[in-house]
Amino acid sequence: MSRTYQTEGIVLKGTPFGEADRLLTIFSPEYGLIRAIAPSARKPKSSLRGRTELFVVNHFLIATGKSLDRILQADTQQSFPGLGQDVCKLAAGQYLIEVILSLAIEGSAQDQLYGLFTEHLRRLAEESQPETLYAHLAQALFHCLALEGFAPQLHRCALSGEMISPNFLDRQWRIGFSNELGGVVSLPVRLDQPLIVKRLTAIELSLLQHLSQSGLLQPSDFLPASTLKQLRVWDWLTVERVLRGYAQQQLGKVFKAAPLVDSLWDLDF
């Protein structure tokens, strides 16, 4: 007799399986990644049809199987309709799904990562605007990386260990960022040292250094008033792309939805 178990979970991925079934990848706080069959979910009148779409949170009753588990029941607890109403937000949500798929582990409880993921999806759906999209993505990515022990070094030079503070008085001031060394690096560096992938301004470094805050950053809380006037959406875009490149190298993954986010953002602006 097959064993059954119950769990809350959010649908991360769904692909056709057989004639009418759907193979789901679910992220659960108790069990991590779960791969399970949703029987007849592709039939128009199936009760599972709408409950097996991306970003839908269900309370699942699941039967274990030899190779794949099987969903017996799914009761929707939450969804994020704001993601489906905006193509940029939808692409951003899919980007975060790829991040979670890179960090989540099958059969391992990850309730904190689950909580972070669903909270940042909510923020994307309900709070983000075109001009804050990259701020939301950058902070979501940093929070997830930090929780799983992959956060880059942003407060000390990755070579010397010396503390680094942004110099707002010198507009030509720059700090390097190295994926290989895992963080910021004082400039200049020798030619034989690892490649600097980006030279960051004082504003960009300050944004990076404050990403650990729990709420969405309010630059007016930490940027000097004179510098605040210089802040542009491009600074957030740079911060997100630096973190993205670092994360992709550290995790050995390419976030395929990220270029789509970039292309839609360019069209929107």
Secondary structure, 3 states (H helix, E strand, C coil): CCCEEEEEEEEEEEEEECCCEEEEEEEECCCEEEEEEECCCCCCCCCCCHHHCCCCEEEEEEECCCCCEEEEEEEEEECCHHHHCCHHHHHHHHHHHHHHHHHCCECCCCHHHHHHHHHHHHHHHHCCCHHHHHHHHHHHHHHHHHHCCCCCECCECCCCCCECCCCCCCCCCCEEEECCCCEEECCCCCCCCCCCCEEECHHHHHHHHCCCCCCCCCHHHCCCHHHHCCCCHHHHHHHHHHHHHHHHHHHCCCCCCHHHHHHHHHHHC
